[in-house]
Amino acid sequence: MENFEINAQRRTNLGKGASRRLRRTGYTPAIIYGANKEPISLTVLHNELLKHLDNEAFYSHILTVNIENQSEKVVLKALHRHPYKPVILHMDLQRVSDTEKVHMRVPLHFTNEDICIGVKKSGGLISRQKSEIDIQCLPDYLPEFIEVDLATVELNHIIHTSDLVLPEGVELAIPTKKGDKHDLPVVSVHLARGDKADEESDEVVPPTDIEK
């Protein structure tokens, strides 16, 4: 498992004006909170942060933040991005405890799409309804992603959140049972639009009497 470290400095000049000046010098304001400790305002190098963000695993990993002579274990909770520039305006980090579960949104990785039965044998198409899922677990069990194996998924079949195979120690953030209101569709295999209509149009329709 990859280790991510963020080098940061404490920030004492707060406020919108100070944050704007900070960004102009190539730094991003950030904050660490949680674990019943006081929040700490920080600054991190913007370009260094962007390099981390290129790696999908960064979003669902336990991160190490080095602050002068101490370090904190955290997870990324929020990024505030510029509406159209590739600029991170602010970053929120939450401390983690070895004994407290973390609530995280992790990506779904769909595997074996190329050998999916519903596609190979029945000409279906794969339609993804979700790209990530909310889970909770102790920090040591936090996965980079949840795998969704499509190899045996047949035509007109839907995989719901209750069907997901979760790693050891991991559970859905909202407990879900088959068929309840939280059991949402994740991915499905179906015919392309128009295929059913085309099949119906090939049927022989008996003539009807026309009233005179």
C-alpha positions, 0 to 999 in steps of 0.5 A: 500500500502506498504511503502519502506524506504532506509537508505543512506549516502552521498558519497564523495569518487567517482570513480571506485576504491572508488566504488570497495572498498565500495562494499568490505565493504558491501555497494552499491553505488547509485545516486539520480537525477532529479526534477531540483536538484543537483544529490547526490551520496550515499551509501546503505547497500547491504544486506538491498537493496537485501531484498527490491529487493525480493519484486516485489512491490519495483520496481514500488513504490514510495520509501523514501530515508532517507539521514542523516536528510532529506528524498527524494521521488524517484522511482527506475530507474536502477539497475546495477547487476554483470553478474553472482554474486548476487551483485548489483553494482550500483543503480539509483534513480529518484526524483519525484514531486507531480505535474509531471508525472513519466514514469515507467515500471510496471509488468502485473499480469495475473488473472483467467488463471484457468477458461479462456474460451479458455482453459477450453472449447476449450483446448487452451494454454495461451501464454504471450508476455509481462510481463510488460508495460510502463505507466505514471502517477502522483506519487499518482496514480502509481500502483504496477501492471496492472491486465490482466483478462483472464476469458473471453478470447476465443480461437485464441483471442489476448489481445493487449496493447490497450485492457488493463484496466488501473487504474484511472489516469494511461495511456500508456507511448506511446499513443496507438490506436487499430491496430496502430504500438504501439498496441502490443500483450500482451497475447493470447490463441491458440491451441498447436502446432501440433493440427491444423496439426493433425486435417488436417491429419484426413481429407479424401483427394480424390485420384488424377489421376496419369499420365501414 
